[in-house]
Amino acid sequence: MKVKMVSGKKFRKIWFFFLLLGIILLIKYLILISDDNASCGDGTFYNECSLNKPYYCFEGKLVENSEVCGCPKGFAIEKNSCVSDYQTNPKKISLRYVLDGTEKEIDFIAYDGVKKHASEIPRIIGYENGESLSRSDFKMKAINDNLSREFILPLVKDIQNITNDKDVQAMIAVSLVQNLEWGFSNETYSFFGQKVNHSRYPYEVLYEEKGICGEKSLLLAMILKELGFGTAIFYNNDENHETVGIKCPLMESWHYSGYCFVETSGSAIITDDKLAYSGGIILDSKPEVIVISDGISLSRWLDFYHDADEIKELRKKMASGKELNPFEEKKFKEIKNKYGLDGEYNLD
């Protein structure tokens, strides 16, 4: 009996054929898996409705599709969108942000009817004997206004349509709110005979593109909450100043609170807690931490942790009267350009 042997050359051809076939099948499988698990910026899978009506994940973008996904309570379906009686006197605003040294904008439609609704919400909370109100109660009252939330969600979806990277989403939201103008409201009211400035709620800040520290901080906390992050408000009593906390690795957090420091009065790097405010004031007191929401955390090893540490050291050197060497000057300018740092920082 003769046994026919396969030559080495022919064996290599057969081996190569099966290897190539295996690679092709693997690639097809990976593409199939990728398509099945592809999602939009809020985690909604392709061709499915978001948890936030009426948004639908279509080819990687969150789009309105009220006929399929429905509308929130109080809204009516109209031409695949959701409409409300509060959508009066619309105006287009351009919201500026800086990402990796590049200035960009998000166009947003704001409504006077929603702004008026937010402005008319009573700023007081009724309580009975024995009840004790906290600063947290007033913060949550502002953030939990459901109508304002529904009309801030389109901005959240715009951010989520830019990138699926949650860390970058947070950076865009931070820069966007920081770049709103700092300033008190022109509206005033009488409180026990004293003239007091009106305290804006988040949608009012967005509509007017202006707010003081506490007002801008509430808006940012609300946006970060809707992006899915754990958030808090920091209140420094001695300096009478409010900032935002975003959940992050403990070693990067402010006062080991579990939340990274975020200034909102002007452009600043996340975790840069050594800013000099108008009048040369530095935040030296330990803040009260007002938890707004539980959620995801910023990742480890992000560039801005290192950049914040570096610029703090450079400012410290300049404050001591020492000149920066050419390398340090170059680095200082690069960091300022990367985050669009300019202007001054204000206390409430």
C-alpha positions in Angstrom: 0.0 0.0 0.0 1.4 3.3 -1.1 0.9 6.5 1.0 0.9 9.7 -1.0 2.8 12.4 0.9 1.9 16.1 0.7 4.9 18.2 -0.3 6.1 20.9 2.0 5.3 23.6 -0.6 1.7 22.3 -1.1 1.2 22.0 2.7 2.2 25.6 3.2 -0.3 26.7 0.6 -3.1 24.8 2.3 -2.0 26.2 5.7 -2.0 29.7 4.3 -5.5 29.2 2.8 -7.0 28.1 6.1 -5.2 30.9 7.9 -6.6 33.5 5.5 -10.1 32.1 5.7 -9.9 32.2 9.6 -8.8 35.8 9.5 -11.7 36.8 7.2 -14.2 35.0 9.4 -12.8 36.7 12.5 -13.0 40.1 10.9 -16.6 39.5 9.9 -17.4 38.3 13.4 -15.8 41.4 15.0 -17.7 43.7 12.6 -20.9 41.9 13.5 -20.2 42.2 17.2 -19.2 45.8 16.8 -22.4 46.7 15.0 -24.6 44.9 17.5 -22.9 46.8 20.4 -22.5 50.2 18.8 -24.0 52.9 20.8 -24.6 56.7 21.0 -23.0 59.1 23.5 -25.5 58.3 26.3 -25.0 54.6 26.0 -28.2 53.9 23.9 -27.6 51.1 21.4 -28.1 51.8 17.7 -31.7 51.8 16.5 -33.1 52.0 20.0 -34.8 54.7 22.1 -32.9 56.6 24.7 -34.2 56.7 28.3 -34.7 60.4 27.6 -37.7 60.8 25.3 -37.9 61.5 22.4 -34.3 60.7 21.5 -33.4 57.8 19.3 -29.9 56.4 18.5 -29.5 56.6 14.7 -26.1 55.9 13.1 -24.2 57.1 16.2 -26.2 60.3 16.8 -29.1 61.0 19.2 -32.0 62.4 17.2 -35.6 63.3 18.0 -38.0 60.6 17.1 -41.2 61.2 19.0 -43.3 58.9 16.8 -41.2 55.9 17.9 -40.0 56.9 21.3 -42.9 59.1 22.6 -42.7 62.4 24.5 -42.2 63.4 28.2 -45.2 64.1 30.3 -46.7 67.5 29.4 -45.3 67.5 25.8 -47.2 66.8 22.6 -45.9 65.0 19.4 -45.5 67.3 16.4 -43.5 66.4 13.3 -41.4 63.8 15.1 -40.5 66.3 17.9 -42.0 67.1 21.3 -43.5 70.5 21.8 -44.7 72.5 24.8 -46.6 75.6 25.5 -43.5 77.0 27.2 -41.6 77.2 23.8 -42.3 80.9 23.3 -40.0 83.5 21.8 -37.1 81.2 20.8 -33.6 82.6 20.4 -30.5 81.0 19.1 -27.4 81.3 21.3 -23.9 80.1 20.6 -22.2 78.4 23.6 -18.4 78.6 23.4 -16.0 76.0 24.8 -12.3 75.2 24.4 -11.0 71.6 23.9 -7.3 70.8 23.4 -6.6 74.4 22.5 -9.3 74.7 19.8 -12.3 77.0 20.4 -15.6 75.5 19.3 -19.3 76.3 19.7 -22.6 74.6 20.2 -25.7 76.3 18.8 -28.6 76.1 21.2 -32.3 77.3 21.0 -33.4 78.9 24.3 -37.0 79.9 25.1 -38.2 82.9 27.0 -41.3 80.9 28.2 -39.1 78.4 30.0 -36.9 81.1 31.4 -40.0 82.9 32.7 -41.2 79.7 34.3 -37.8 79.2 36.1 -37.7 82.8 37.3 -41.2 82.5 38.9 -40.4 79.4 41.0 -40.4 80.6 44.6 -36.9 80.7 46.1 -38.3 79.9 49.6 -39.1 76.5 51.1 -41.9 76.1 53.6 -41.3 74.1 56.7 -43.1 73.2 59.9 -42.0 73.4 63.5 -39.1 71.1 64.2 -37.9 70.9 60.6 -34.4 72.0 59.8 -33.6 73.2 56.3 -30.1 72.9 54.8 -28.3 74.5 51.9 -28.7 71.2 50.1 -32.5 71.6 50.2 -32.3 74.8 48.2 -29.8 73.3 45.7 -31.9 70.3 45.0 -35.0 72.5 44.6 -33.3 74.3 41.8 -31.9 71.2 40.1 -35.0 69.1 40.4 -37.3 71.5 38.4 -38.4 68.9 35.8 -39.5 71.4 33.1 -36.1 73.1 33.1 -34.5 69.7 32.9 -36.4 68.8 29.8 -35.2 71.9 28.1 -31.6 71.5 29.2 -31.5 67.9 27.9 -31.1 69.0 24.2 -27.8 70.6 25.2 -26.8 67.4 27.0 -27.6 65.5 23.9 -25.5 67.9 21.8 -22.5 67.2 24.0 -23.1 63.5 23.8 -23.3 63.7 20.0 -19.8 65.2 19.8 -18.1 62.2 21.4 -18.8 58.9 23.2 -15.8 59.5 25.5 -17.4 60.4 28.9 -14.2 62.2 30.2 -14.3 64.5 27.1 -18.0 65.0 27.5 -17.3 66.3 31.1 -14.5 68.6 29.8 -16.8 70.1 27.2 -19.5 70.7 29.8 -17.1 72.3 32.2 -15.5 74.6 29.6 -18.9 75.6 28.2 -20.2 76.8 31.6 -16.9 78.4 32.5 -17.1 80.5 29.3 -20.5 82.0 30.2 -20.2 85.5 31.4 -19.9 86.1 35.1 -22.4 88.6 36.5 -25.3 89.3 38.8 -28.9 89.4 37.6 -30.4 92.8 36.8 -33.6 91.8 38.5 -34.0 92.6 42.2 -36.6 92.1 44.9 -37.2 93.3 48.5 -36.4 91.0 51.3 -37.2 92.3 54.8 -36.7 95.8 53.5 -33.4 95.0 51.8 -32.8 95.1 48.0 -31.6 91.7 46.9 -30.5 90.4 43.5 -32.6 87.7 41.9 -31.0 84.3 42.2 -31.0 82.6 38.8 -32.0 78.9 38.4 -30.0 76.8 35.9 -32.1 77.5 32.8 -32.1 81.2 33.4 -28.2 81.1 33.4 -28.3 79.3 30.1 -30.9 81.6 28.6 -29.1 84.8 29.7 -25.6 83.3 29.1 -24.6 84.8 32.5 -24.4 84.0 36.1 -22.5 84.3 39.4 -20.5 81.4 40.8 -23.3 79.7 42.7 -25.7 80.0 39.7 -23.2 78.7 37.2 -22.2 75.9 39.5 -25.8 74.7 39.7 -26.1 74.7 35.9 -22.8 72.7 35.5 -23.8 70.2 38.2 -27.2 69.7 36.5 -25.5 69.1 33.1 -22.9 66.7 34.6 -25.6 64.8 36.4 -27.5 64.3 33.2 -24.2 63.1 31.5 -24.2 60.4 34.2 -21.5 61.7 36.6 -21.5 61.7 40.3 -21.7 65.4 41.3 -21.5 67.7 44.3 -21.5 71.4 45.2 -18.5 72.7 47.3 -19.4 75.6 49.5 -16.6 77.5 51.2 -18.2 79.4 54.0 -15.2 81.6 54.9 -14.9 82.9 51.4 -18.6 82.6 50.6 -17.9 80.8 47.4 -19.5 77.8 45.5 -17.8 75.5 43.0 -18.6 72.1 41.5 -17.3 68.6 42.5 -17.2 65.9 39.9 -16.6 62.3 41.0 -13.0 61.3 40.4 -10.2 59.0 41.8 -9.7 59.7 45.5 -6.1 60.9 45.2 -7.1 63.6 42.7 -10.1 64.8 44.7 -10.3 67.9 46.8 -9.8 67.4 50.5 -10.1 63.6 49.8 -13.8 64.1 49.3 -14.0 61.8 46.2 -14.9 64.8 44.0 -12.5 66.8 41.9 -12.6 70.6 42.2 -14.1 72.6 39.3 -14.2 76.4 39.3 -17.0 77.9 37.3 -16.5 81.7 37.5 -14.0 81.5 34.6 -11.9 79.2 32.5 -9.9 76.9 34.7 -8.4 73.4 34.7 -10.3 70.7 36.6 -8.5 70.1 40.0 -6.8 73.5 39.9 -7.8 74.6 43.5 -5.1 77.2 44.0 -6.6 80.0 41.9 -6.3 83.6 43.0 -9.7 85.3 43.1 -10.4 89.0 42.8 -8.7 90.7 45.7 -6.0 88.1 45.9 -8.2 85.7 47.9 -7.3 82.0 47.9 -9.7 79.2 49.0 -8.2 78.2 52.3 -11.2 76.9 54.2 -12.4 73.3 54.2 -15.6 73.2 52.0 -19.0 71.8 52.8 -19.7 69.0 50.3 -23.3 69.0 49.1 -23.9 65.8 47.2 -26.1 66.3 44.1 -26.1 62.9 42.4 -24.4 59.5 42.4 -22.9 58.4 39.1 -19.7 57.5 37.2 -16.3 58.9 37.9 -13.7 60.6 35.8 -10.9 58.2 34.7 -7.4 57.9 36.1 -4.4 59.3 34.4 -6.1 62.2 32.5 -3.9 65.0 31.2 -5.5 67.7 33.2 -4.5 66.2 36.5 -0.8 66.7 35.5 -1.5 70.1 33.8 -3.2 71.5 36.9 -0.3 70.4 39.1 2.2 71.9 36.7 0.5 75.3 36.3 0.0 75.6 40.1 3.8 75.2 40.5 4.5 77.7 37.8 2.2 80.3 39.3 3.7 79.6 42.8 7.2 80.4 41.4 6.0 83.6 39.7 4.2 84.7 43.0 7.5 84.3 44.8 9.1 86.9 42.5 11.1 84.4 40.5 11.2 84.5 36.7 10.3 81.5 34.6 13.0 80.1 32.4 12.3 79.9 28.7 11.2 76.3 28.9 8.8 77.1 31.8 7.4 80.2 29.9 6.7 78.0 26.9 5.0 75.4 29.1 2.9 78.0 30.8 1.7 79.4 27.5 1.0 76.0 26.2 -1.2 75.1 29.1 -3.1 78.4 29.1 -3.8 77.9 25.4 -4.8 74.3 25.8 -7.6 75.2 28.3 -8.4 78.8 27.1 -7.3 80.3 30.4 -7.7 84.1 30.6 -9.4 86.7 32.7 -9.9 86.7 36.5 -11.9 84.6 39.0 -14.7 86.1 41.0 -16.3 85.2 44.3 -20.1 85.5 44.8 
